[in-house]
């Protein structure tokens, strides 16, 4: 299970702005639009995909995100598959 949390469009991202301002000094002049977020990986025991998704959606809503300013993208993978990006 992978939950990627990011700030909603229009919400200020001071950490992303700091990274973006630092990149030219490191030789990365053509990088722009830097936004930060967090990735949360875990396993969940569920009877089926719909049950897993429902539980994770509730987990995101109640604990993993601030639904006022953040969005979450959930990626499900079978227990024997690694989630890679």
Secondary structure, DSSP 4 states (H G I P E B T S, - for coil): -EEEEEEPTTS--HHHHHHHHHHGGGT-TT------EEEEE-----SSHHHHHHHHHHHIIIII--TTTEEEEEE---TTS----
